[in-house]
């Protein structure tokens, strides 16, 4: 599943997140995973649509 499953503290309720991470890493295995993740986050959370004020 995950690149490295934790040896301690594995819980069944975390398995879905392990699978999600594996699938994301697998689909983006040919590129820089972090930059692809940031691009995907930017697609979901467009800062131009934000209603919060930045101080």
mmCIF entry with sequence, helices, sheets and N, C-alpha, C, O atoms, coordinates in Angstrom:
data_MODEL
# 
_entry.id   MODEL 
# 
_entity.id                         1 
_entity.type                       polymer 
_entity.pdbx_number_of_molecules   1 
# 
_entity_poly.entity_id                      1 
_entity_poly.type                           'polypeptide(L)' 
_entity_poly.nstd_linkage                   no 
_entity_poly.nstd_monomer                   no 
_entity_poly.pdbx_seq_one_letter_code       
;(UNK)(UNK)(UNK)(UNK)(UNK)(UNK)(UNK)(UNK)(UNK)(UNK)(UNK)(UNK)(UNK)(UNK)(UNK)(UNK)
(UNK)(UNK)(UNK)(UNK)(UNK)(UNK)(UNK)(UNK)(UNK)(UNK)(UNK)(UNK)(UNK)(UNK)(UNK)(UNK)
(UNK)(UNK)(UNK)(UNK)(UNK)(UNK)(UNK)(UNK)(UNK)(UNK)(UNK)(UNK)(UNK)(UNK)(UNK)(UNK)
(UNK)(UNK)(UNK)(UNK)(UNK)(UNK)(UNK)
;
_entity_poly.pdbx_seq_one_letter_code_can   XXXXXXXXXXXXXXXXXXXXXXXXXXXXXXXXXXXXXXXXXXXXXXXXXXXXXXX 
_entity_poly.pdbx_strand_id                 A 
# 
loop_
_entity_poly_seq.entity_id 
_entity_poly_seq.num 
_entity_poly_seq.mon_id 
_entity_poly_seq.hetero 
1 1  UNK n 
1 2  UNK n 
1 3  UNK n 
1 4  UNK n 
1 5  UNK n 
1 6  UNK n 
1 7  UNK n 
1 8  UNK n 
1 9  UNK n 
1 10 UNK n 
1 11 UNK n 
1 12 UNK n 
1 13 UNK n 
1 14 UNK n 
1 15 UNK n 
1 16 UNK n 
1 17 UNK n 
1 18 UNK n 
1 19 UNK n 
1 20 UNK n 
1 21 UNK n 
1 22 UNK n 
1 23 UNK n 
1 24 UNK n 
1 25 UNK n 
1 26 UNK n 
1 27 UNK n 
1 28 UNK n 
1 29 UNK n 
1 30 UNK n 
1 31 UNK n 
1 32 UNK n 
1 33 UNK n 
1 34 UNK n 
1 35 UNK n 
1 36 UNK n 
1 37 UNK n 
1 38 UNK n 
1 39 UNK n 
1 40 UNK n 
1 41 UNK n 
1 42 UNK n 
1 43 UNK n 
1 44 UNK n 
1 45 UNK n 
1 46 UNK n 
1 47 UNK n 
1 48 UNK n 
1 49 UNK n 
1 50 UNK n 
1 51 UNK n 
1 52 UNK n 
1 53 UNK n 
1 54 UNK n 
1 55 UNK n 
# 
_struct_asym.id          A 
_struct_asym.entity_id   1 
# 
loop_
_struct_conf.conf_type_id 
_struct_conf.id 
_struct_conf.pdbx_PDB_helix_id 
_struct_conf.beg_label_comp_id 
_struct_conf.beg_label_asym_id 
_struct_conf.beg_label_seq_id 
_struct_conf.pdbx_beg_PDB_ins_code 
_struct_conf.end_label_comp_id 
_struct_conf.end_label_asym_id 
_struct_conf.end_label_seq_id 
_struct_conf.pdbx_end_PDB_ins_code 
_struct_conf.beg_auth_comp_id 
_struct_conf.beg_auth_asym_id 
_struct_conf.beg_auth_seq_id 
_struct_conf.end_auth_comp_id 
_struct_conf.end_auth_asym_id 
_struct_conf.end_auth_seq_id 
_struct_conf.pdbx_PDB_helix_class 
_struct_conf.details 
_struct_conf.pdbx_PDB_helix_length 
HELX_P HELX_P1 AA1 UNK A 12 ? UNK A 14 ? UNK A 12 UNK A 14 5 ? 3  
HELX_P HELX_P2 AA2 UNK A 15 ? UNK A 27 ? UNK A 15 UNK A 27 1 ? 13 
HELX_P HELX_P3 AA3 UNK A 33 ? UNK A 44 ? UNK A 33 UNK A 44 1 ? 12 
HELX_P HELX_P4 AA4 UNK A 47 ? UNK A 49 ? UNK A 47 UNK A 49 5 ? 3  
# 
_struct_conf_type.id          HELX_P 
_struct_conf_type.criteria    ? 
_struct_conf_type.reference   ? 
# 
loop_
_atom_site.group_PDB 
_atom_site.id 
_atom_site.type_symbol 
_atom_site.label_atom_id 
_atom_site.label_alt_id 
_atom_site.label_comp_id 
_atom_site.label_asym_id 
_atom_site.label_entity_id 
_atom_site.label_seq_id 
_atom_site.pdbx_PDB_ins_code 
_atom_site.Cartn_x 
_atom_site.Cartn_y 
_atom_site.Cartn_z 
_atom_site.occupancy 
_atom_site.B_iso_or_equiv 
_atom_site.pdbx_formal_charge 
_atom_site.auth_seq_id 
_atom_site.auth_comp_id 
_atom_site.auth_asym_id 
_atom_site.auth_atom_id 
_atom_site.pdbx_PDB_model_num 
ATOM 1   N N  . UNK A 1 1  ? 0.828   -1.187 0.000   1.00 0.00 ? 1  UNK A N  1 
ATOM 2   C CA . UNK A 1 1  ? 0.000   0.000  0.000   1.00 0.00 ? 1  UNK A CA 1 
ATOM 3   C C  . UNK A 1 1  ? 0.872   1.250  0.000   1.00 0.00 ? 1  UNK A C  1 
ATOM 4   O O  . UNK A 1 1  ? 1.265   1.743  -1.057  1.00 0.00 ? 1  UNK A O  1 
ATOM 5   N N  . UNK A 1 2  ? 1.164   1.746  1.167   1.00 0.00 ? 2  UNK A N  1 
ATOM 6   C CA . UNK A 1 2  ? 1.967   2.951  1.300   1.00 0.00 ? 2  UNK A CA 1 
ATOM 7   C C  . UNK A 1 2  ? 3.422   2.589  1.031   1.00 0.00 ? 2  UNK A C  1 
ATOM 8   O O  . UNK A 1 2  ? 3.811   1.429  1.163   1.00 0.00 ? 2  UNK A O  1 
ATOM 9   N N  . UNK A 1 3  ? 4.217   3.568  0.657   1.00 0.00 ? 3  UNK A N  1 
ATOM 10  C CA . UNK A 1 3  ? 5.621   3.310  0.407   1.00 0.00 ? 3  UNK A CA 1 
ATOM 11  C C  . UNK A 1 3  ? 6.264   2.652  1.624   1.00 0.00 ? 3  UNK A C  1 
ATOM 12  O O  . UNK A 1 3  ? 7.022   1.691  1.495   1.00 0.00 ? 3  UNK A O  1 
ATOM 13  N N  . UNK A 1 4  ? 5.957   3.171  2.789   1.00 0.00 ? 4  UNK A N  1 
ATOM 14  C CA . UNK A 1 4  ? 6.459   2.588  4.031   1.00 0.00 ? 4  UNK A CA 1 
ATOM 15  C C  . UNK A 1 4  ? 5.354   2.646  5.070   1.00 0.00 ? 4  UNK A C  1 
ATOM 16  O O  . UNK A 1 4  ? 5.066   3.707  5.626   1.00 0.00 ? 4  UNK A O  1 
ATOM 17  N N  . UNK A 1 5  ? 4.737   1.505  5.328   1.00 0.00 ? 5  UNK A N  1 
ATOM 18  C CA . UNK A 1 5  ? 3.721   1.470  6.378   1.00 0.00 ? 5  UNK A CA 1 
ATOM 19  C C  . UNK A 1 5  ? 4.420   1.592  7.724   1.00 0.00 ? 5  UNK A C  1 
ATOM 20  O O  . UNK A 1 5  ? 5.481   0.999  7.921   1.00 0.00 ? 5  UNK A O  1 
ATOM 21  N N  . UNK A 1 6  ? 3.855   2.336  8.636   1.00 0.00 ? 6  UNK A N  1 
ATOM 22  C CA . UNK A 1 6  ? 4.469   2.442  9.948   1.00 0.00 ? 6  UNK A CA 1 
ATOM 23  C C  . UNK A 1 6  ? 4.526   1.073  10.618  1.00 0.00 ? 6  UNK A C  1 
ATOM 24  O O  . UNK A 1 6  ? 3.582   0.290  10.515  1.00 0.00 ? 6  UNK A O  1 
ATOM 25  N N  . UNK A 1 7  ? 5.626   0.785  11.300  1.00 0.00 ? 7  UNK A N  1 
ATOM 26  C CA . UNK A 1 7  ? 5.748   -0.517 11.956  1.00 0.00 ? 7  UNK A CA 1 
ATOM 27  C C  . UNK A 1 7  ? 4.964   -0.553 13.256  1.00 0.00 ? 7  UNK A C  1 
ATOM 28  O O  . UNK A 1 7  ? 4.599   -1.629 13.728  1.00 0.00 ? 7  UNK A O  1 
ATOM 29  N N  . UNK A 1 8  ? 4.703   0.600  13.836  1.00 0.00 ? 8  UNK A N  1 
ATOM 30  C CA . UNK A 1 8  ? 3.941   0.675  15.072  1.00 0.00 ? 8  UNK A CA 1 
ATOM 31  C C  . UNK A 1 8  ? 2.737   1.587  14.859  1.00 0.00 ? 8  UNK A C  1 
ATOM 32  O O  . UNK A 1 8  ? 2.810   2.559  14.107  1.00 0.00 ? 8  UNK A O  1 
ATOM 33  N N  . UNK A 1 9  ? 1.658   1.277  15.508  1.00 0.00 ? 9  UNK A N  1 
ATOM 34  C CA . UNK A 1 9  ? 0.509   2.168  15.481  1.00 0.00 ? 9  UNK A CA 1 
ATOM 35  C C  . UNK A 1 9  ? -0.364  2.072  14.245  1.00 0.00 ? 9  UNK A C  1 
ATOM 36  O O  . UNK A 1 9  ? -1.129  2.996  13.969  1.00 0.00 ? 9  UNK A O  1 
ATOM 37  N N  . UNK A 1 10 ? -0.275  0.976  13.487  1.00 0.00 ? 10 UNK A N  1 
ATOM 38  C CA . UNK A 1 10 ? -1.169  0.823  12.338  1.00 0.00 ? 10 UNK A CA 1 
ATOM 39  C C  . UNK A 1 10 ? -2.580  0.553  12.838  1.00 0.00 ? 10 UNK A C  1 
ATOM 40  O O  . UNK A 1 10 ? -2.796  -0.325 13.674  1.00 0.00 ? 10 UNK A O  1 
ATOM 41  N N  . UNK A 1 11 ? -3.517  1.298  12.331  1.00 0.00 ? 11 UNK A N  1 
ATOM 42  C CA . UNK A 1 11 ? -4.909  1.128  12.709  1.00 0.00 ? 11 UNK A CA 1 
ATOM 43  C C  . UNK A 1 11 ? -5.735  0.919  11.451  1.00 0.00 ? 11 UNK A C  1 
ATOM 44  O O  . UNK A 1 11 ? -5.439  1.489  10.401  1.00 0.00 ? 11 UNK A O  1 
ATOM 45  N N  . UNK A 1 12 ? -6.754  0.112  11.562  1.00 0.00 ? 12 UNK A N  1 
ATOM 46  C CA . UNK A 1 12 ? -7.594  -0.160 10.393  1.00 0.00 ? 12 UNK A CA 1 
ATOM 47  C C  . UNK A 1 12 ? -8.243  1.097  9.865   1.00 0.00 ? 12 UNK A C  1 
ATOM 48  O O  . UNK A 1 12 ? -8.451  1.214  8.658   1.00 0.00 ? 12 UNK A O  1 
ATOM 49  N N  . UNK A 1 13 ? -8.572  2.048  10.736  1.00 0.00 ? 13 UNK A N  1 
ATOM 50  C CA . UNK A 1 13 ? -9.218  3.268  10.256  1.00 0.00 ? 13 UNK A CA 1 
ATOM 51  C C  . UNK A 1 13 ? -8.252  4.161  9.487   1.00 0.00 ? 13 UNK A C  1 
ATOM 52  O O  . UNK A 1 13 ? -8.691  5.140  8.882   1.00 0.00 ? 13 UNK A O  1 
ATOM 53  N N  . UNK A 1 14 ? -6.961  3.865  9.486   1.00 0.00 ? 14 UNK A N  1 
ATOM 54  C CA . UNK A 1 14 ? -5.997  4.616  8.679   1.00 0.00 ? 14 UNK A CA 1 
ATOM 55  C C  . UNK A 1 14 ? -5.773  3.972  7.302   1.00 0.00 ? 14 UNK A C  1 
ATOM 56  O O  . UNK A 1 14 ? -5.165  4.590  6.428   1.00 0.00 ? 14 UNK A O  1 
ATOM 57  N N  . UNK A 1 15 ? -6.250  2.760  7.104   1.00 0.00 ? 15 UNK A N  1 
ATOM 58  C CA . UNK A 1 15 ? -5.992  2.048  5.852   1.00 0.00 ? 15 UNK A CA 1 
ATOM 59  C C  . UNK A 1 15 ? -6.488  2.814  4.634   1.00 0.00 ? 15 UNK A C  1 
ATOM 60  O O  . UNK A 1 15 ? -5.840  2.783  3.588   1.00 0.00 ? 15 UNK A O  1 
ATOM 61  N N  . UNK A 1 16 ? -7.612  3.497  4.743   1.00 0.00 ? 16 UNK A N  1 
ATOM 62  C CA . UNK A 1 16 ? -8.120  4.245  3.588   1.00 0.00 ? 16 UNK A CA 1 
ATOM 63  C C  . UNK A 1 16 ? -7.168  5.377  3.215   1.00 0.00 ? 16 UNK A C  1 
ATOM 64  O O  . UNK A 1 16 ? -6.993  5.665  2.031   1.00 0.00 ? 16 UNK A O  1 
ATOM 65  N N  . UNK A 1 17 ? -6.549  6.023  4.204   1.00 0.00 ? 17 UNK A N  1 
ATOM 66  C CA . UNK A 1 17 ? -5.596  7.093  3.884   1.00 0.00 ? 17 UNK A CA 1 
ATOM 67  C C  . UNK A 1 17 ? -4.308  6.514  3.317   1.00 0.00 ? 17 UNK A C  1 
ATOM 68  O O  . UNK A 1 17 ? -3.687  7.126  2.447   1.00 0.00 ? 17 UNK A O  1 
ATOM 69  N N  . UNK A 1 18 ? -3.890  5.324  3.806   1.00 0.00 ? 18 UNK A N  1 
ATOM 70  C CA . UNK A 1 18 ? -2.708  4.669  3.222   1.00 0.00 ? 18 UNK A CA 1 
ATOM 71  C C  . UNK A 1 18 ? -2.959  4.339  1.754   1.00 0.00 ? 18 UNK A C  1 
ATOM 72  O O  . UNK A 1 18 ? -2.093  4.548  0.905   1.00 0.00 ? 18 UNK A O  1 
ATOM 73  N N  . UNK A 1 19 ? -4.146  3.825  1.464   1.00 0.00 ? 19 UNK A N  1 
ATOM 74  C CA . UNK A 1 19 ? -4.497  3.489  0.082   1.00 0.00 ? 19 UNK A CA 1 
ATOM 75  C C  . UNK A 1 19 ? -4.569  4.740  -0.780  1.00 0.00 ? 19 UNK A C  1 
ATOM 76  O O  . UNK A 1 19 ? -4.089  4.736  -1.913  1.00 0.00 ? 19 UNK A O  1 
ATOM 77  N N  . UNK A 1 20 ? -5.161  5.810  -0.259  1.00 0.00 ? 20 UNK A N  1 
ATOM 78  C CA . UNK A 1 20 ? -5.256  7.063  -1.016  1.00 0.00 ? 20 UNK A CA 1 
ATOM 79  C C  . UNK A 1 20 ? -3.869  7.610  -1.323  1.00 0.00 ? 20 UNK A C  1 
ATOM 80  O O  . UNK A 1 20 ? -3.615  8.067  -2.438  1.00 0.00 ? 20 UNK A O  1 
ATOM 81  N N  . UNK A 1 21 ? -2.972  7.567  -0.344  1.00 0.00 ? 21 UNK A N  1 
ATOM 82  C CA . UNK A 1 21 ? -1.610  8.054  -0.580  1.00 0.00 ? 21 UNK A CA 1 
ATOM 83  C C  . UNK A 1 21 ? -0.897  7.195  -1.614  1.00 0.00 ? 21 UNK A C  1 
ATOM 84  O O  . UNK A 1 21 ? -0.209  7.721  -2.490  1.00 0.00 ? 21 UNK A O  1 
ATOM 85  N N  . UNK A 1 22 ? -1.054  5.881  -1.521  1.00 0.00 ? 22 UNK A N  1 
ATOM 86  C CA . UNK A 1 22 ? -0.436  4.986  -2.494  1.00 0.00 ? 22 UNK A CA 1 
ATOM 87  C C  . UNK A 1 22 ? -0.922  5.295  -3.907  1.00 0.00 ? 22 UNK A C  1 
ATOM 88  O O  . UNK A 1 22 ? -0.126  5.396  -4.841  1.00 0.00 ? 22 UNK A O  1 
ATOM 89  N N  . UNK A 1 23 ? -2.242  5.443  -4.051  1.00 0.00 ? 23 UNK A N  1 
ATOM 90  C CA . UNK A 1 23 ? -2.804  5.712  -5.378  1.00 0.00 ? 23 UNK A CA 1 
ATOM 91  C C  . UNK A 1 23 ? -2.321  7.048  -5.925  1.00 0.00 ? 23 UNK A C  1 
ATOM 92  O O  . UNK A 1 23 ? -2.033  7.164  -7.117  1.00 0.00 ? 23 UNK A O  1 
ATOM 93  N N  . UNK A 1 24 ? -2.231  8.057  -5.066  1.00 0.00 ? 24 UNK A N  1 
ATOM 94  C CA . UNK A 1 24 ? -1.758  9.364  -5.510  1.00 0.00 ? 24 UNK A CA 1 
ATOM 95  C C  . UNK A 1 24 ? -0.296  9.276  -5.953  1.00 0.00 ? 24 UNK A C  1 
ATOM 96  O O  . UNK A 1 24 ? 0.073   9.773  -7.017  1.00 0.00 ? 24 UNK A O  1 
ATOM 97  N N  . UNK A 1 25 ? 0.522   8.641  -5.128  1.00 0.00 ? 25 UNK A N  1 
ATOM 98  C CA . UNK A 1 25 ? 1.938   8.496  -5.478  1.00 0.00 ? 25 UNK A CA 1 
ATOM 99  C C  . UNK A 1 25 ? 2.113   7.673  -6.748  1.00 0.00 ? 25 UNK A C  1 
ATOM 100 O O  . UNK A 1 25 ? 2.979   7.972  -7.570  1.00 0.00 ? 25 UNK A O  1 
ATOM 101 N N  . UNK A 1 26 ? 1.297   6.641  -6.909  1.00 0.00 ? 26 UNK A N  1 
ATOM 102 C CA . UNK A 1 26 ? 1.400   5.783  -8.082  1.00 0.00 ? 26 UNK A CA 1 
ATOM 103 C C  . UNK A 1 26 ? 1.034   6.533  -9.352  1.00 0.00 ? 26 UNK A C  1 
ATOM 104 O O  . UNK A 1 26 ? 1.687   6.361  -10.382 1.00 0.00 ? 26 UNK A O  1 
ATOM 105 N N  . UNK A 1 27 ? 0.001   7.360  -9.293  1.00 0.00 ? 27 UNK A N  1 
ATOM 106 C CA . UNK A 1 27 ? -0.415  8.091  -10.490 1.00 0.00 ? 27 UNK A CA 1 
ATOM 107 C C  . UNK A 1 27 ? 0.542   9.229  -10.831 1.00 0.00 ? 27 UNK A C  1 
ATOM 108 O O  . UNK A 1 27 ? 0.546   9.705  -11.966 1.00 0.00 ? 27 UNK A O  1 
ATOM 109 N N  . UNK A 1 28 ? 1.351   9.673  -9.874  1.00 0.00 ? 28 UNK A N  1 
ATOM 110 C CA . UNK A 1 28 ? 2.301   10.757 -10.105 1.00 0.00 ? 28 UNK A CA 1 
ATOM 111 C C  . UNK A 1 28 ? 3.746   10.291 -9.964  1.00 0.00 ? 28 UNK A C  1 
ATOM 112 O O  . UNK A 1 28 ? 4.623   11.082 -9.619  1.00 0.00 ? 28 UNK A O  1 
ATOM 113 N N  . UNK A 1 29 ? 3.998   9.002  -10.231 1.00 0.00 ? 29 UNK A N  1 
ATOM 114 C CA . UNK A 1 29 ? 5.314   8.431  -9.976  1.00 0.00 ? 29 UNK A CA 1 
ATOM 115 C C  . UNK A 1 29 ? 6.403   8.951  -10.915 1.00 0.00 ? 29 UNK A C  1 
ATOM 116 O O  . UNK A 1 29 ? 7.586   8.846  -10.590 1.00 0.00 ? 29 UNK A O  1 
ATOM 117 N N  . UNK A 1 30 ? 6.040   9.498  -12.052 1.00 0.00 ? 30 UNK A N  1 
ATOM 118 C CA . UNK A 1 30 ? 7.038   9.939  -13.013 1.00 0.00 ? 30 UNK A CA 1 
ATOM 119 C C  . UNK A 1 30 ? 7.495   11.378 -12.815 1.00 0.00 ? 30 UNK A C  1 
ATOM 120 O O  . UNK A 1 30 ? 8.407   11.832 -13.505 1.00 0.00 ? 30 UNK A O  1 
ATOM 121 N N  . UNK A 1 31 ? 6.884   12.096 -11.895 1.00 0.00 ? 31 UNK A N  1 
ATOM 122 C CA . UNK A 1 31 ? 7.234   13.501 -11.700 1.00 0.00 ? 31 UNK A CA 1 
ATOM 123 C C  . UNK A 1 31 ? 7.576   13.795 -10.254 1.00 0.00 ? 31 UNK A C  1 
ATOM 124 O O  . UNK A 1 31 ? 7.720   12.892 -9.430  1.00 0.00 ? 31 UNK A O  1 
ATOM 125 N N  . UNK A 1 32 ? 7.701   15.056 -9.970  1.00 0.00 ? 32 UNK A N  1 
ATOM 126 C CA . UNK A 1 32 ? 7.953   15.514 -8.610  1.00 0.00 ? 32 UNK A CA 1 
ATOM 127 C C  . UNK A 1 32 ? 6.628   15.494 -7.857  1.00 0.00 ? 32 UNK A C  1 
ATOM 128 O O  . UNK A 1 32 ? 5.742   16.302 -8.136  1.00 0.00 ? 32 UNK A O  1 
ATOM 129 N N  . UNK A 1 33 ? 6.492   14.586 -6.919  1.00 0.00 ? 33 UNK A N  1 
ATOM 130 C CA . UNK A 1 33 ? 5.217   14.375 -6.241  1.00 0.00 ? 33 UNK A CA 1 
ATOM 131 C C  . UNK A 1 33 ? 4.787   15.614 -5.469  1.00 0.00 ? 33 UNK A C  1 
ATOM 132 O O  . UNK A 1 33 ? 3.606   15.962 -5.476  1.00 0.00 ? 33 UNK A O  1 
ATOM 133 N N  . UNK A 1 34 ? 5.720   16.284 -4.807  1.00 0.00 ? 34 UNK A N  1 
ATOM 134 C CA . UNK A 1 34 ? 5.357   17.454 -4.012  1.00 0.00 ? 34 UNK A CA 1 
ATOM 135 C C  . UNK A 1 34 ? 4.814   18.574 -4.886  1.00 0.00 ? 34 UNK A C  1 
ATOM 136 O O  . UNK A 1 34 ? 3.791   19.173 -4.554  1.00 0.00 ? 34 UNK A O  1 
ATOM 137 N N  . UNK A 1 35 ? 5.481   18.865 -5.998  1.00 0.00 ? 35 UNK A N  1 
ATOM 138 C CA . UNK A 1 35 ? 4.994   19.951 -6.858  1.00 0.00 ? 35 UNK A CA 1 
ATOM 139 C C  . UNK A 1 35 ? 3.648   19.592 -7.480  1.00 0.00 ? 35 UNK A C  1 
ATOM 140 O O  . UNK A 1 35 ? 2.800   20.468 -7.657  1.00 0.00 ? 35 UNK A O  1 
ATOM 141 N N  . UNK A 1 36 ? 3.440   18.335 -7.810  1.00 0.00 ? 36 UNK A N  1 
ATOM 142 C CA . UNK A 1 36 ? 2.146   17.903 -8.336  1.00 0.00 ? 36 UNK A CA 1 
ATOM 143 C C  . UNK A 1 36 ? 1.063   18.038 -7.272  1.00 0.00 ? 36 UNK A C  1 
ATOM 144 O O  . UNK A 1 36 ? -0.066  18.429 -7.571  1.00 0.00 ? 36 UNK A O  1 
ATOM 145 N N  . UNK A 1 37 ? 1.412   17.712 -6.027  1.00 0.00 ? 37 UNK A N  1 
ATOM 146 C CA . UNK A 1 37 ? 0.458   17.852 -4.931  1.00 0.00 ? 37 UNK A CA 1 
ATOM 147 C C  . UNK A 1 37 ? 0.070   19.314 -4.739  1.00 0.00 ? 37 UNK A C  1 
ATOM 148 O O  . UNK A 1 37 ? -1.107  19.624 -4.554  1.00 0.00 ? 37 UNK A O  1 
ATOM 149 N N  . UNK A 1 38 ? 1.049   20.213 -4.781  1.00 0.00 ? 38 UNK A N  1 
ATOM 150 C CA . UNK A 1 38 ? 0.770   21.641 -4.612  1.00 0.00 ? 38 UNK A CA 1 
ATOM 151 C C  . UNK A 1 38 ? -0.121  22.143 -5.749  1.00 0.00 ? 38 UNK A C  1 
ATOM 152 O O  . UNK A 1 38 ? -1.028  22.941 -5.515  1.00 0.00 ? 38 UNK A O  1 
ATOM 153 N N  . UNK A 1 39 ? 0.127   21.687 -6.966  1.00 0.00 ? 39 UNK A N  1 
ATOM 154 C CA . UNK A 1 39 ? -0.716  22.077 -8.097  1.00 0.00 ? 39 UNK A CA 1 
ATOM 155 C C  . UNK A 1 39 ? -2.152  21.596 -7.901  1.00 0.00 ? 39 UNK A C  1 
ATOM 156 O O  . UNK A 1 39 ? -3.100  22.327 -8.191  1.00 0.00 ? 39 UNK A O  1 
ATOM 157 N N  . UNK A 1 40 ? -2.311  20.373 -7.410  1.00 0.00 ? 40 UNK A N  1 
ATOM 158 C CA . UNK A 1 40 ? -3.655  19.840 -7.187  1.00 0.00 ? 40 UNK A CA 1 
ATOM 159 C C  . UNK A 1 40 ? -4.374  20.575 -6.061  1.00 0.00 ? 40 UNK A C  1 
ATOM 160 O O  . UNK A 1 40 ? -5.582  20.800 -6.141  1.00 0.00 ? 40 UNK A O  1 
ATOM 161 N N  . UNK A 1 41 ? -3.649  20.946 -5.025  1.00 0.00 ? 41 UNK A N  1 
ATOM 162 C CA . UNK A 1 41 ? -4.246  21.728 -3.936  1.00 0.00 ? 41 UNK A CA 1 
ATOM 163 C C  . UNK A 1 41 ? -4.687  23.092 -4.465  1.00 0.00 ? 41 UNK A C  1 
ATOM 164 O O  . UNK A 1 41 ? -5.759  23.582 -4.111  1.00 0.00 ? 41 UNK A O  1 
ATOM 165 N N  . UNK A 1 42 ? -3.863  23.700 -5.311  1.00 0.00 ? 42 UNK A N  1 
ATOM 166 C CA . UNK A 1 42 ? -4.210  25.004 -5.880  1.00 0.00 ? 42 UNK A CA 1 
ATOM 167 C C  . UNK A 1 42 ? -5.465  24.917 -6.738  1.00 0.00 ? 42 UNK A C  1 
ATOM 168 O O  . UNK A 1 42 ? -6.234  25.876 -6.800  1.00 0.00 ? 42 UNK A O  1 
ATOM 169 N N  . UNK A 1 43 ? -5.687  23.787 -7.399  1.00 0.00 ? 43 UNK A N  1 
ATOM 170 C CA . UNK A 1 43 ? -6.905  23.613 -8.183  1.00 0.00 ? 43 UNK A CA 1 
ATOM 171 C C  . UNK A 1 43 ? -8.139  23.581 -7.285  1.00 0.00 ? 43 UNK A C  1 
ATOM 172 O O  . UNK A 1 43 ? -9.190  24.120 -7.632  1.00 0.00 ? 43 UNK A O  1 
ATOM 173 N N  . UNK A 1 44 ? -7.993  22.945 -6.133  1.00 0.00 ? 44 UNK A N  1 
ATOM 174 C CA . UNK A 1 44 ? -9.121  22.820 -5.218  1.00 0.00 ? 44 UNK A CA 1 
ATOM 175 C C  . UNK A 1 44 ? -9.384  24.093 -4.425  1.00 0.00 ? 44 UNK A C  1 
ATOM 176 O O  . UNK A 1 44 ? -10.536 24.453 -4.184  1.00 0.00 ? 44 UNK A O  1 
ATOM 177 N N  . UNK A 1 45 ? -8.322  24.767 -4.022  1.00 0.00 ? 45 UNK A N  1 
ATOM 178 C CA . UNK A 1 45 ? -8.442  25.947 -3.160  1.00 0.00 ? 45 UNK A CA 1 
ATOM 179 C C  . UNK A 1 45 ? -7.875  27.157 -3.874  1.00 0.00 ? 45 UNK A C  1 
ATOM 180 O O  . UNK A 1 45 ? -6.734  27.554 -3.633  1.00 0.00 ? 45 UNK A O  1 
ATOM 181 N N  . UNK A 1 46 ? -8.661  27.733 -4.740  1.00 0.00 ? 46 UNK A N  1 
ATOM 182 C CA . UNK A 1 46 ? -8.248  28.898 -5.505  1.00 0.00 ? 46 UNK A CA 1 
ATOM 183 C C  . UNK A 1 46 ? -8.206  30.119 -4.583  1.00 0.00 ? 46 UNK A C  1 
ATOM 184 O O  . UNK A 1 46 ? -9.249  30.527 -4.072  1.00 0.00 ? 46 UNK A O  1 
ATOM 185 N N  . UNK A 1 47 ? -7.028  30.714 -4.356  1.00 0.00 ? 47 UNK A N  1 
ATOM 186 C CA . UNK A 1 47 ? -6.932  31.844 -3.424  1.00 0.00 ? 47 UNK A CA 1 
ATOM 187 C C  . UNK A 1 47 ? -7.686  33.081 -3.897  1.00 0.00 ? 47 UNK A C  1 
ATOM 188 O O  . UNK A 1 47 ? -8.016  33.931 -3.070  1.00 0.00 ? 47 UNK A O  1 
ATOM 189 N N  . UNK A 1 48 ? -7.970  33.218 -5.167  1.00 0.00 ? 48 UNK A N  1 
ATOM 190 C CA . UNK A 1 48 ? -8.710  34.385 -5.646  1.00 0.00 ? 48 UNK A CA 1 
ATOM 191 C C  . UNK A 1 48 ? -10.173 34.349 -5.213  1.00 0.00 ? 48 UNK A C  1 
ATOM 192 O O  . UNK A 1 48 ? -10.860 35.369 -5.256  1.00 0.00 ? 48 UNK A O  1 
ATOM 193 N N  . UNK A 1 49 ? -10.649 33.178 -4.797  1.00 0.00 ? 49 UNK A N  1 
ATOM 194 C CA . UNK A 1 49 ? -12.030 33.041 -4.338  1.00 0.00 ? 49 UNK A CA 1 
ATOM 195 C C  . UNK A 1 49 ? -12.138 33.085 -2.819  1.00 0.00 ? 49 UNK A C  1 
ATOM 196 O O  . UNK A 1 49 ? -13.212 32.850 -2.266  1.00 0.00 ? 49 UNK A O  1 
ATOM 197 N N  . UNK A 1 50 ? -11.047 33.380 -2.152  1.00 0.00 ? 50 UNK A N  1 
ATOM 198 C CA . UNK A 1 50 ? -11.034 33.381 -0.695  1.00 0.00 ? 50 UNK A CA 1 
ATOM 199 C C  . UNK A 1 50 ? -11.807 34.575 -0.138  1.00 0.00 ? 50 UNK A C  1 
ATOM 200 O O  . UNK A 1 50 ? -11.748 35.675 -0.686  1.00 0.00 ? 50 UNK A O  1 
ATOM 201 N N  . UNK A 1 51 ? -12.534 34.343 0.961   1.00 0.00 ? 51 UNK A N  1 
ATOM 202 C CA . UNK A 1 51 ? -13.275 35.426 1.602   1.00 0.00 ? 51 UNK A CA 1 
ATOM 203 C C  . UNK A 1 51 ? -12.564 35.928 2.851   1.00 0.00 ? 51 UNK A C  1 
ATOM 204 O O  . UNK A 1 51 ? -12.999 36.908 3.455   1.00 0.00 ? 51 UNK A O  1 
ATOM 205 N N  . UNK A 1 52 ? -11.465 35.265 3.251   1.00 0.00 ? 52 UNK A N  1 
ATOM 206 C CA . UNK A 1 52 ? -10.727 35.676 4.423   1.00 0.00 ? 52 UNK A CA 1 
ATOM 207 C C  . UNK A 1 52 ? -9.802  36.844 4.106   1.00 0.00 ? 52 UNK A C  1 
ATOM 208 O O  . UNK A 1 52 ? -9.263  36.948 3.005   1.00 0.00 ? 52 UNK A O  1 
ATOM 209 N N  . UNK A 1 53 ? -9.630  37.713 5.087   1.00 0.00 ? 53 UNK A N  1 
ATOM 210 C CA . UNK A 1 53 ? -8.684  38.815 4.932   1.00 0.00 ? 53 UNK A CA 1 
ATOM 211 C C  . UNK A 1 53 ? -7.315  38.351 5.412   1.00 0.00 ? 53 UNK A C  1 
ATOM 212 O O  . UNK A 1 53 ? -7.199  37.659 6.423   1.00 0.00 ? 53 UNK A O  1 
ATOM 213 N N  . UNK A 1 54 ? -6.303  38.733 4.687   1.00 0.00 ? 54 UNK A N  1 
ATOM 214 C CA . UNK A 1 54 ? -4.935  38.412 5.078   1.00 0.00 ? 54 UNK A CA 1 
ATOM 215 C C  . UNK A 1 54 ? -4.325  39.656 5.657   1.00 0.00 ? 54 UNK A C  1 
ATOM 216 O O  . UNK A 1 54 ? -4.336  40.713 5.026   1.00 0.00 ? 54 UNK A O  1 
ATOM 217 N N  . UNK A 1 55 ? -3.789  39.543 6.861   1.00 0.00 ? 55 UNK A N  1 
ATOM 218 C CA . UNK A 1 55 ? -3.195  40.706 7.548   1.00 0.00 ? 55 UNK A CA 1 
ATOM 219 C C  . UNK A 1 55 ? -1.764  40.924 7.123   1.00 0.00 ? 55 UNK A C  1 
ATOM 220 O O  . UNK A 1 55 ? -1.114  41.855 7.599   1.00 0.00 ? 55 UNK A O  1 
# 
